[in-house]
Amino acid sequence: MRILTNTISAFRKMPGGVRLVTAISLMLTLLLPAACVPTGNYFVNGSRVSFLEFWRSGGGVLFAFVGVVAIVLSYGLLRARRWSRHFVVGLGWLLVVVTIIRWREFSSDVVFAILIFGCWPSWYFYFRRPVREYYGFTHDNRMTQQPTAANQLERRHR
């Protein structure tokens, strides 16, 4: 119960975009048990396959990897760890690179990917004042002496 109340309290203190990214990350953590527990239907290239074939095709490994990354990212965002900003921006630019490699031409889809997954997170997490203050930075890019909101919450519940 304490974990749930701490999570809700951390959510309330987050800026809106950080809250959205955290919610998506928390939902993606469900991919880890989905990769490990053989329930439901599995599809690879539109055809139904068994759980073992799903893992052989690489789907299980991908689901497990994304689930673990989402757990790490969720922890960093909920605790307002400074490395989580770089993690989110890095994942966004990784999606841009994957999109460019996949399309192999400069199209409107690539421009959309660059703007949504690369430029927006970079601007939001590094230059938006409420986000910088949430992570403990002042307007002149110096670290504040006071701990972040999530760290204060963590100290209070020890």
OpenMM code with the backbone's topology and positions (N, CA, C; nanometers):
from openmm import Vec3, app, unit

residues = "MET ARG ILE LEU THR ASN THR ILE SER ALA PHE ARG LYS MET PRO GLY GLY VAL ARG LEU VAL THR ALA ILE SER LEU MET LEU THR LEU LEU LEU PRO ALA ALA CYS VAL PRO THR GLY ASN TYR PHE VAL ASN GLY SER ARG VAL SER PHE LEU GLU PHE TRP ARG SER GLY GLY GLY VAL LEU PHE ALA PHE VAL GLY VAL VAL ALA ILE VAL LEU SER TYR GLY LEU LEU ARG ALA ARG ARG TRP SER ARG HIS PHE VAL VAL GLY LEU GLY TRP LEU LEU VAL VAL VAL THR ILE ILE ARG TRP ARG GLU PHE SER SER ASP VAL VAL PHE ALA ILE LEU ILE PHE GLY CYS TRP PRO SER TRP TYR PHE TYR PHE ARG ARG PRO VAL ARG GLU TYR TYR GLY PHE THR HIS ASP ASN ARG MET THR GLN GLN PRO THR ALA ALA ASN GLN LEU GLU ARG ARG HIS ARG".split()
positions = [
    Vec3(0.0824, -0.1196, 0.0000),
    Vec3(0.0000, 0.0000, 0.0000),
    Vec3(0.0866, 0.1257, 0.0000),
    Vec3(0.2000, 0.1163, 0.0695),
    Vec3(0.2893, 0.2306, 0.0781),
    Vec3(0.3478, 0.2649, -0.0592),
    Vec3(0.3753, 0.1621, -0.1380),
    Vec3(0.4295, 0.1855, -0.2722),
    Vec3(0.3281, 0.2612, -0.3573),
    Vec3(0.2024, 0.2224, -0.3473),
    Vec3(0.0976, 0.2884, -0.4252),
    Vec3(0.0813, 0.4344, -0.3833),
    Vec3(0.0810, 0.4621, -0.2546),
    Vec3(0.0660, 0.6007, -0.2107),
    Vec3(0.1880, 0.6844, -0.2487),
    Vec3(0.3073, 0.6260, -0.2412),
    Vec3(0.4270, 0.6985, -0.2847),
    Vec3(0.4228, 0.7280, -0.4340),
    Vec3(0.3757, 0.6314, -0.5126),
    Vec3(0.3657, 0.6504, -0.6574),
    Vec3(0.2652, 0.7597, -0.6915),
    Vec3(0.1504, 0.7578, -0.6259),
    Vec3(0.0487, 0.8598, -0.6519),
    Vec3(0.1002, 0.9973, -0.6112),
    Vec3(0.1690, 1.0041, -0.4986),
    Vec3(0.2240, 1.1319, -0.4534),
    Vec3(0.3300, 1.1835, -0.5510),
    Vec3(0.4148, 1.0932, -0.6013),
    Vec3(0.5163, 1.1341, -0.6998),
    Vec3(0.4501, 1.1815, -0.8286),
    Vec3(0.3413, 1.1139, -0.8709),
    Vec3(0.2690, 1.1545, -0.9920),
    Vec3(0.2147, 1.2956, -0.9787),
    Vec3(0.1633, 1.3297, -0.8639),
    Vec3(0.1038, 1.4619, -0.8443),
    Vec3(0.2068, 1.5738, -0.8535),
    Vec3(0.3308, 1.5448, -0.8187),
    Vec3(0.4349, 1.6470, -0.8203),
    Vec3(0.5025, 1.6610, -0.9562),
    Vec3(0.4754, 1.5706, -1.0475),
    Vec3(0.5410, 1.5720, -1.1784),
    Vec3(0.4775, 1.6738, -1.2721),
    Vec3(0.5585, 1.7352, -1.3588),
    Vec3(0.5012, 1.8123, -1.4696),
    Vec3(0.4254, 1.7185, -1.5635),
    Vec3(0.3340, 1.7729, -1.6415),
    Vec3(0.2446, 1.6923, -1.7242),
    Vec3(0.3126, 1.5968, -1.8207),
    Vec3(0.4139, 1.6425, -1.8931),
    Vec3(0.4822, 1.5566, -1.9895),
    Vec3(0.5590, 1.4446, -1.9231),
    Vec3(0.6191, 1.4719, -1.8090),
    Vec3(0.6906, 1.3677, -1.7341),
    Vec3(0.5897, 1.2649, -1.6842),
    Vec3(0.4733, 1.3127, -1.6426),
    Vec3(0.3678, 1.2227, -1.5984),
    Vec3(0.3212, 1.1323, -1.7127),
    Vec3(0.3082, 1.1871, -1.8324),
    Vec3(0.2673, 1.1079, -1.9488),
    Vec3(0.3719, 1.0012, -1.9824),
    Vec3(0.4984, 1.0407, -1.9865),
    Vec3(0.6057, 0.9453, -2.0175),
    Vec3(0.6122, 0.8369, -1.9098),
    Vec3(0.5927, 0.8739, -1.7845),
    Vec3(0.5944, 0.7765, -1.6750),
    Vec3(0.4784, 0.6788, -1.6882),
    Vec3(0.3601, 0.7276, -1.7212),
    Vec3(0.2437, 0.6403, -1.7371),
    Vec3(0.2660, 0.5411, -1.8512),
    Vec3(0.3201, 0.5880, -1.9626),
    Vec3(0.3495, 0.4982, -2.0754),
    Vec3(0.4532, 0.3949, -2.0339),
    Vec3(0.5551, 0.4388, -1.9623),
    Vec3(0.6590, 0.3479, -1.9167),
    Vec3(0.6034, 0.2430, -1.8202),
    Vec3(0.5163, 0.2853, -1.7305),
    Vec3(0.4554, 0.1892, -1.6381),
    Vec3(0.3698, 0.0868, -1.7123),
    Vec3(0.3005, 0.1297, -1.8175),
    Vec3(0.2218, 0.0350, -1.8970),
    Vec3(0.3124, -0.0634, -1.9714),
    Vec3(0.4259, -0.0149, -2.0193),
    Vec3(0.5181, -0.1024, -2.0929),
    Vec3(0.5853, -0.2055, -2.0026),
    Vec3(0.5843, -0.1833, -1.8711),
    Vec3(0.6411, -0.2846, -1.7815),
    Vec3(0.5630, -0.4152, -1.7887),
    Vec3(0.4394, -0.4094, -1.8358),
    Vec3(0.3589, -0.5304, -1.8496),
    Vec3(0.4106, -0.6233, -1.9588),
    Vec3(0.4995, -0.5741, -2.0430),
    Vec3(0.5557, -0.6600, -2.1468),
    Vec3(0.6482, -0.7668, -2.0896),
    Vec3(0.7099, -0.7403, -1.9759),
    Vec3(0.7987, -0.8398, -1.9163),
    Vec3(0.7227, -0.9654, -1.8734),
    Vec3(0.6151, -0.9546, -1.7939),
    Vec3(0.5419, -1.0787, -1.7642),
    Vec3(0.4756, -1.1384, -1.8887),
    Vec3(0.4368, -1.0557, -1.9838),
    Vec3(0.3768, -1.1081, -2.1067),
    Vec3(0.4770, -1.1912, -2.1856),
    Vec3(0.6050, -1.1584, -2.1741),
    Vec3(0.7081, -1.2340, -2.2442),
    Vec3(0.7431, -1.3631, -2.1730),
    Vec3(0.7207, -1.3676, -2.0438),
    Vec3(0.7655, -1.4824, -1.9641),
    Vec3(0.6562, -1.5839, -1.9332),
    Vec3(0.5317, -1.5449, -1.9368),
    Vec3(0.4216, -1.6338, -1.9016),
    Vec3(0.3485, -1.6749, -2.0295),
    Vec3(0.3417, -1.8034, -2.0569),
    Vec3(0.2795, -1.8493, -2.1820),
    Vec3(0.1269, -1.8476, -2.1774),
    Vec3(0.0689, -1.7304, -2.1870),
    Vec3(-0.0766, -1.7177, -2.1915),
    Vec3(-0.1140, -1.6362, -2.3143),
    Vec3(-0.2324, -1.6558, -2.3635),
    Vec3(-0.2816, -1.5761, -2.4750),
    Vec3(-0.2335, -1.6269, -2.6090),
    Vec3(-0.2566, -1.5457, -2.7104),
    Vec3(-0.2195, -1.5795, -2.8479),
    Vec3(-0.0960, -1.5007, -2.8880),
    Vec3(-0.0096, -1.5625, -2.9653),
    Vec3(0.1120, -1.4981, -3.0132),
    Vec3(0.1100, -1.4983, -3.1649),
    Vec3(0.1431, -1.3833, -3.2220),
    Vec3(0.1426, -1.3687, -3.3660),
    Vec3(0.2772, -1.3167, -3.4139),
    Vec3(0.3290, -1.3765, -3.5187),
    Vec3(0.4525, -1.3321, -3.5824),
    Vec3(0.4225, -1.3197, -3.7314),
    Vec3(0.4408, -1.2001, -3.7857),
    Vec3(0.4124, -1.1705, -3.9263),
    Vec3(0.2705, -1.2099, -3.9660),
    Vec3(0.1761, -1.1893, -3.8767),
    Vec3(0.0358, -1.2130, -3.9061),
    Vec3(-0.0114, -1.3553, -3.8868),
    Vec3(0.0769, -1.4485, -3.8570),
    Vec3(0.0337, -1.5868, -3.8366),
    Vec3(0.0486, -1.6243, -3.6891),
    Vec3(-0.0457, -1.7045, -3.6436),
    Vec3(-0.0464, -1.7452, -3.5025),
    Vec3(0.0636, -1.8485, -3.4794),
    Vec3(0.1398, -1.8281, -3.3709),
    Vec3(0.2495, -1.9192, -3.3390),
    Vec3(0.2407, -1.9589, -3.1915),
    Vec3(0.3166, -2.0618, -3.1567),
    Vec3(0.3209, -2.1065, -3.0171),
    Vec3(0.4116, -2.0137, -2.9366),
    Vec3(0.4082, -2.0319, -2.8046),
    Vec3(0.4918, -1.9518, -2.7157),
    Vec3(0.6392, -1.9736, -2.7467),
    Vec3(0.6780, -2.0982, -2.7690),
    Vec3(0.8168, -2.1295, -2.8004),
    Vec3(0.8601, -2.0669, -2.9327),
    Vec3(0.7744, -2.0714, -3.0315),
    Vec3(0.8057, -2.0107, -3.1610),
    Vec3(0.8125, -1.8576, -3.1500),
    Vec3(0.7312, -1.8006, -3.0640),
    Vec3(0.7354, -1.6565, -3.0384),
    Vec3(0.8728, -1.6174, -2.9858),
    Vec3(0.9266, -1.6966, -2.8940),
    Vec3(1.0606, -1.6693, -2.8413),
    Vec3(1.1676, -1.6943, -2.9466),
    Vec3(1.1539, -1.7987, -3.0266),
    Vec3(1.2528, -1.8287, -3.1311),
    Vec3(1.2603, -1.7186, -3.2367),
    Vec3(1.1478, -1.6559, -3.2623),
    Vec3(1.1455, -1.5501, -3.3646),
    Vec3(1.2004, -1.4178, -3.3121),
    Vec3(1.2258, -1.4089, -3.1817),
    Vec3(1.2821, -1.2879, -3.1238),
    Vec3(1.1805, -1.1990, -3.0554),
    Vec3(1.0535, -1.2317, -3.0655),
    Vec3(0.9498, -1.1499, -3.0029),
    Vec3(0.9568, -1.1522, -2.8515),
    Vec3(0.9836, -1.2693, -2.7949),
    Vec3(0.9924, -1.2809, -2.6502),
    Vec3(1.1096, -1.2024, -2.5942),
    Vec3(1.2226, -1.2098, -2.6640),
    Vec3(1.3410, -1.1356, -2.6205),
    Vec3(1.3141, -0.9857, -2.6264),
    Vec3(1.2507, -0.9405, -2.7338),
    Vec3(1.2187, -0.7991, -2.7482),
    Vec3(1.1219, -0.7536, -2.6391),
    Vec3(1.0174, -0.8318, -2.6135),
    Vec3(0.9215, -0.7977, -2.5084),
    Vec3(0.9911, -0.7901, -2.3726),
    Vec3(1.0761, -0.8881, -2.3428),
    Vec3(1.1461, -0.8896, -2.2142),
    Vec3(1.2397, -0.7700, -2.2021),
    Vec3(1.3116, -0.7379, -2.3097),
    Vec3(1.4040, -0.6249, -2.3067),
    Vec3(1.3297, -0.4932, -2.2851),
    Vec3(1.2220, -0.4722, -2.3589),
    Vec3(1.1436, -0.3496, -2.3439),
    Vec3(1.0830, -0.3430, -2.2037),
    Vec3(1.0386, -0.4554, -2.1496),
    Vec3(0.9845, -0.4569, -2.0141),
    Vec3(1.0869, -0.4172, -1.9099),
    Vec3(1.2099, -0.4674, -1.9220),
    Vec3(1.3156, -0.4325, -1.8267),
    Vec3(1.3538, -0.2855, -1.8408),
    Vec3(1.3671, -0.2366, -1.9643),
    Vec3(1.3984, -0.0951, -1.9861),
    Vec3(1.2888, -0.0071, -1.9274),
    Vec3(1.1635, -0.0479, -1.9435),
    Vec3(1.0510, 0.0297, -1.8897),
    Vec3(1.0527, 0.0313, -1.7375),
    Vec3(1.0922, -0.0787, -1.6749),
    Vec3(1.1014, -0.0819, -1.5285),
    Vec3(1.2079, 0.0165, -1.4801),
    Vec3(1.3240, 0.0135, -1.5439),
    Vec3(1.4330, 0.1040, -1.5057),
    Vec3(1.3916, 0.2491, -1.5270),
    Vec3(1.3297, 0.2774, -1.6416),
    Vec3(1.2864, 0.4134, -1.6713),
    Vec3(1.1776, 0.4597, -1.5746),
    Vec3(1.0829, 0.3739, -1.5440),
    Vec3(0.9768, 0.4103, -1.4494),
    Vec3(1.0345, 0.4449, -1.3132),
    Vec3(1.1288, 0.3656, -1.2683),
    Vec3(1.1931, 0.3941, -1.1399),
    Vec3(1.2601, 0.5318, -1.1429),
    Vec3(1.3373, 0.5577, -1.2471),
    Vec3(1.4073, 0.6855, -1.2564),
    Vec3(1.3133, 0.8043, -1.2624),
    Vec3(1.2041, 0.7912, -1.3362),
    Vec3(1.1090, 0.9012, -1.3474),
    Vec3(1.0318, 0.9230, -1.2177),
    Vec3(0.9901, 0.8143, -1.1533),
    Vec3(0.9147, 0.8283, -1.0283),
    Vec3(0.9996, 0.8847, -0.9159),
    Vec3(1.1273, 0.8556, -0.9160),
    Vec3(1.2176, 0.9054, -0.8117),
    Vec3(1.2884, 1.0341, -0.8521),
    Vec3(1.2556, 1.0870, -0.9682),
    Vec3(1.3139, 1.2118, -1.0194),
    Vec3(1.4664, 1.2035, -1.0253),
    Vec3(1.5168, 1.0901, -1.0681),
    Vec3(1.6608, 1.0743, -1.0849),
    Vec3(1.7044, 1.1514, -1.2080),
    Vec3(1.8146, 1.2207, -1.1970),
    Vec3(1.8586, 1.3071, -1.3063),
    Vec3(1.8963, 1.2284, -1.4316),
    Vec3(1.9428, 1.1059, -1.4159),
    Vec3(1.9803, 1.0263, -1.5313),
    Vec3(1.8585, 0.9882, -1.6158),
    Vec3(1.7392, 0.9905, -1.5568),
    Vec3(1.6202, 0.9507, -1.6330),
    Vec3(1.5894, 1.0499, -1.7452),
    Vec3(1.6286, 1.1767, -1.7287),
    Vec3(1.6103, 1.2741, -1.8377),
    Vec3(1.6909, 1.2328, -1.9595),
    Vec3(1.8160, 1.1981, -1.9359),
    Vec3(1.9033, 1.1584, -2.0467),
    Vec3(1.8550, 1.0269, -2.1087),
    Vec3(1.8021, 0.9394, -2.0249),
    Vec3(1.7519, 0.8104, -2.0706),
    Vec3(1.6343, 0.8293, -2.1659),
    Vec3(1.5398, 0.9155, -2.1285),
    Vec3(1.4224, 0.9405, -2.2137),
    Vec3(1.4646, 1.0044, -2.3457),
    Vec3(1.5497, 1.1048, -2.3392),
    Vec3(1.5942, 1.1729, -2.4608),
    Vec3(1.6744, 1.0765, -2.5489),
    Vec3(1.7591, 0.9957, -2.4883),
    Vec3(1.8361, 0.8977, -2.5646),
    Vec3(1.7477, 0.7953, -2.6334),
    Vec3(1.6442, 0.7474, -2.5638),
    Vec3(1.5498, 0.6542, -2.6268),
    Vec3(1.4755, 0.7201, -2.7421),
    Vec3(1.4415, 0.8467, -2.7255),
    Vec3(1.3736, 0.9187, -2.8339),
    Vec3(1.4607, 0.9287, -2.9578),
    Vec3(1.5864, 0.9659, -2.9395),
    Vec3(1.6764, 0.9768, -3.0556),
    Vec3(1.7083, 0.8392, -3.1138),
    Vec3(1.7086, 0.7344, -3.0304),
    Vec3(1.7253, 0.5989, -3.0826),
    Vec3(1.6091, 0.5614, -3.1739),
    Vec3(1.4878, 0.5995, -3.1354),
    Vec3(1.3712, 0.5757, -3.2222),
    Vec3(1.3832, 0.6526, -3.3532),
    Vec3(1.4392, 0.7721, -3.3485),
    Vec3(1.4610, 0.8491, -3.4716),
    Vec3(1.5579, 0.7752, -3.5627),
    Vec3(1.6678, 0.7268, -3.5074),
    Vec3(1.7675, 0.6551, -3.5881),
    Vec3(1.7070, 0.5288, -3.6479),
    Vec3(1.6296, 0.4548, -3.5685),
    Vec3(1.5642, 0.3338, -3.6201),
    Vec3(1.4676, 0.3692, -3.7323),
    Vec3(1.3936, 0.4778, -3.7165),
    Vec3(1.2998, 0.5206, -3.8214),
    Vec3(1.3737, 0.5579, -3.9492),
    Vec3(1.4839, 0.6297, -3.9366),
    Vec3(1.5614, 0.6679, -4.0554),
    Vec3(1.6181, 0.5447, -4.1244),
    Vec3(1.6698, 0.4504, -4.0479),
    Vec3(1.7250, 0.3277, -4.1065),
    Vec3(1.6149, 0.2463, -4.1735),
    Vec3(1.4999, 0.2408, -4.1100),
    Vec3(1.3903, 0.1605, -4.1653),
    Vec3(1.3352, 0.2193, -4.2955),
    Vec3(1.3147, 0.3514, -4.2993),
    Vec3(1.2548, 0.4118, -4.4183),
    Vec3(1.3572, 0.4366, -4.5276),
    Vec3(1.4821, 0.4623, -4.4919),
    Vec3(1.5930, 0.4823, -4.5859),
    Vec3(1.5708, 0.5958, -4.6852),
    Vec3(1.4823, 0.6839, -4.6531),
    Vec3(1.4620, 0.8040, -4.7347),
    Vec3(1.4044, 0.9120, -4.6445),
    Vec3(1.4206, 1.0329, -4.6839),
    Vec3(1.3733, 1.1443, -4.6033),
    Vec3(1.2307, 1.1756, -4.6446),
    Vec3(1.1344, 1.1284, -4.5664),
    Vec3(0.9929, 1.1481, -4.5969),
    Vec3(0.9251, 1.2204, -4.4810),
    Vec3(0.7954, 1.2409, -4.4947),
    Vec3(0.7208, 1.3086, -4.3891),
    Vec3(0.7182, 1.2244, -4.2617),
    Vec3(0.7228, 1.0917, -4.2738),
    Vec3(0.7268, 1.0062, -4.1554),
    Vec3(0.8552, 1.0268, -4.0762),
    Vec3(0.9659, 1.0442, -4.1464),
    Vec3(1.0937, 1.0666, -4.0805),
    Vec3(1.0940, 1.2025, -4.0112),
    Vec3(1.0409, 1.3038, -4.0775),
    Vec3(1.0320, 1.4368, -4.0168),
    Vec3(0.9449, 1.4312, -3.8911),
    Vec3(0.8335, 1.3613, -3.8997),
    Vec3(0.7449, 1.3447, -3.7838),
    Vec3(0.8184, 1.2752, -3.6696),
    Vec3(0.8926, 1.1696, -3.6996),
    Vec3(0.9677, 1.0971, -3.5965),
    Vec3(1.0731, 1.1863, -3.5327),
    Vec3(1.1418, 1.2664, -3.6143),
    Vec3(1.2446, 1.3560, -3.5612),
    Vec3(1.1825, 1.4582, -3.4666),
    Vec3(1.0691, 1.5152, -3.5059),
    Vec3(1.0045, 1.6163, -3.4227),
    Vec3(0.9459, 1.5578, -3.2945),
    Vec3(0.8749, 1.4459, -3.3052),
    Vec3(0.8047, 1.3894, -3.1901),
    Vec3(0.8975, 1.3143, -3.0960),
    Vec3(0.9872, 1.2322, -3.1499),
    Vec3(1.0694, 1.1466, -3.0640),
    Vec3(1.2072, 1.2042, -3.0336),
    Vec3(1.2524, 1.3012, -3.1109),
    Vec3(1.3846, 1.3585, -3.0886),
    Vec3(1.3812, 1.4990, -3.0334),
    Vec3(1.3208, 1.5897, -3.1094),
    Vec3(1.3240, 1.7318, -3.0707),
    Vec3(1.2362, 1.7621, -2.9497),
    Vec3(1.1137, 1.7092, -2.9472),
    Vec3(1.0252, 1.7408, -2.8361),
    Vec3(1.0817, 1.6951, -2.7018),
    Vec3(1.1260, 1.5675, -2.6866),
    Vec3(1.1824, 1.5298, -2.5560),
    Vec3(1.3072, 1.6097, -2.5193),
    Vec3(1.3896, 1.6408, -2.6181),
    Vec3(1.5101, 1.7190, -2.5890),
    Vec3(1.4728, 1.8561, -2.5348),
    Vec3(1.3799, 1.9238, -2.6021),
    Vec3(1.3364, 2.0550, -2.5547),
    Vec3(1.2684, 2.0432, -2.4186),
    Vec3(1.1768, 1.9479, -2.4063),
    Vec3(1.0955, 1.9380, -2.2854),
    Vec3(1.1796, 1.9046, -2.1630),
    Vec3(1.2665, 1.8053, -2.1738),
    Vec3(1.3413, 1.7605, -2.0568),
    Vec3(1.4617, 1.8472, -2.0245),
    Vec3(1.5138, 1.9237, -2.1209),
    Vec3(1.6330, 2.0048, -2.0940),
    Vec3(1.6057, 2.1544, -2.0820),
    Vec3(1.4996, 2.2049, -2.1453),
    Vec3(1.4801, 2.3492, -2.1483),
    Vec3(1.3522, 2.3975, -2.0815),
    Vec3(1.2570, 2.3135, -2.0584),
    Vec3(1.1309, 2.3558, -1.9967),
    Vec3(1.1532, 2.3757, -1.8468),
    Vec3(1.1214, 2.4940, -1.7983),
    Vec3(1.1514, 2.5330, -1.6601),
    Vec3(1.0882, 2.4416, -1.5539),
    Vec3(0.9578, 2.4080, -1.5625),
    Vec3(0.9018, 2.3212, -1.4574),
    Vec3(0.9701, 2.1836, -1.4500),
    Vec3(1.0110, 2.1326, -1.5645),
    Vec3(1.0785, 2.0025, -1.5653),
    Vec3(1.2171, 2.0153, -1.5048),
    Vec3(1.2870, 2.1208, -1.5398),
    Vec3(1.4203, 2.1431, -1.4832),
    Vec3(1.4121, 2.1619, -1.3319),
    Vec3(1.3111, 2.2323, -1.2855),
    Vec3(1.2939, 2.2508, -1.1415),
    Vec3(1.2551, 2.1199, -1.0729),
    Vec3(1.1756, 2.0379, -1.1402),
    Vec3(1.1389, 1.9073, -1.0853),
    Vec3(1.2631, 1.8213, -1.0624),
    Vec3(1.3591, 1.8315, -1.1526),
    Vec3(1.4827, 1.7551, -1.1397),
    Vec3(1.5881, 1.8273, -1.0567),
    Vec3(1.5578, 1.9444, -1.0056),
    Vec3(1.6472, 2.0116, -0.9142),
    Vec3(1.7438, 2.1092, -0.9774),
    Vec3(1.7149, 2.1618, -1.0958),
    Vec3(1.7989, 2.2605, -1.1605),
    Vec3(1.7348, 2.3980, -1.1479),
    Vec3(1.8172, 2.5026, -1.1364),
    Vec3(1.7660, 2.6389, -1.1343),
    Vec3(1.7620, 2.6910, -1.2772),
    Vec3(1.7153, 2.8140, -1.2939),
    Vec3(1.7017, 2.8704, -1.4280),
    Vec3(1.8364, 2.8937, -1.4950),
    Vec3(1.9437, 2.9041, -1.4200),
    Vec3(2.0748, 2.9267, -1.4817),
    Vec3(2.1563, 2.7977, -1.4916),
    Vec3(2.0874, 2.6824, -1.4899),
    Vec3(2.1453, 2.5509, -1.5127),
    Vec3(2.2381, 2.5048, -1.4006),
    Vec3(2.2247, 2.5624, -1.2824),
    Vec3(2.3003, 2.5147, -1.1673),
    Vec3(2.2132, 2.4206, -1.0860),
    Vec3(2.2787, 2.3318, -1.0175),
    Vec3(2.2054, 2.2415, -0.9295),
    Vec3(2.1601, 2.3198, -0.8064),
    Vec3(2.0388, 2.2930, -0.7634),
    Vec3(1.9917, 2.3557, -0.6404),
    Vec3(2.0443, 2.2767, -0.5212),
    Vec3(2.0515, 2.3428, -0.4089),
    Vec3(2.0960, 2.2747, -0.2882),
    Vec3(1.9829, 2.1912, -0.2276),
    Vec3(1.8604, 2.2272, -0.2599),
    Vec3(1.7487, 2.1539, -0.2048),
    Vec3(1.7222, 2.0288, -0.2887),
    Vec3(1.6827, 1.9192, -0.2228),
    Vec3(1.6558, 1.7963, -0.2970),
    Vec3(1.5288, 1.8081, -0.3800),
    Vec3(1.5141, 1.7184, -0.4766),
    Vec3(1.3971, 1.7188, -0.5627),
    Vec3(1.2751, 1.6715, -0.4851),
    Vec3(1.1584, 1.6880, -0.5443),
    Vec3(1.0335, 1.6528, -0.4785),
    Vec3(1.0278, 1.5044, -0.4442),
    Vec3(1.0719, 1.4193, -0.5345),
    Vec3(1.0669, 1.2759, -0.5093),
    Vec3(1.1657, 1.2359, -0.4003),
    Vec3(1.2822, 1.3015, -0.3941),
    Vec3(1.3793, 1.2698, -0.2900),
    Vec3(1.3285, 1.3131, -0.1525),
    Vec3(1.2583, 1.4255, -0.1464),
    Vec3(1.2004, 1.4686, -0.0196),
    Vec3(1.0963, 1.3669, 0.0275),
    Vec3(1.0172, 1.3164, -0.0658),
    Vec3(0.9164, 1.2168, -0.0332),
    Vec3(0.9836, 1.0888, 0.0169),
    Vec3(1.0930, 1.0502, -0.0460),
    Vec3(1.1642, 0.9293, -0.0059),
    Vec3(1.2199, 0.9433, 0.1359),
    Vec3(1.2754, 1.0584, 0.1703),
    Vec3(1.3293, 1.0809, 0.3042),
    Vec3(1.2207, 1.0788, 0.4105),
    Vec3(1.1041, 1.1305, 0.3762),
    Vec3(0.9955, 1.1397, 0.4714),
    Vec3(0.9431, 1.0011, 0.5105),
    Vec3(0.9515, 0.9050, 0.4170),
    Vec3(0.8938, 0.7726, 0.4418),
    Vec3(0.9968, 0.6705, 0.4865),
    Vec3(1.1170, 0.7105, 0.5187),
    Vec3(1.2191, 0.6146, 0.5670),
    Vec3(1.1965, 0.5801, 0.7102),
] * unit.nanometer
topology = app.Topology()
chain = topology.addChain("A")
for resn in residues:
    res = topology.addResidue(resn, chain)
    for name in ("N", "CA", "C"):
        topology.addAtom(name, app.Element.getBySymbol(name[0]), res)
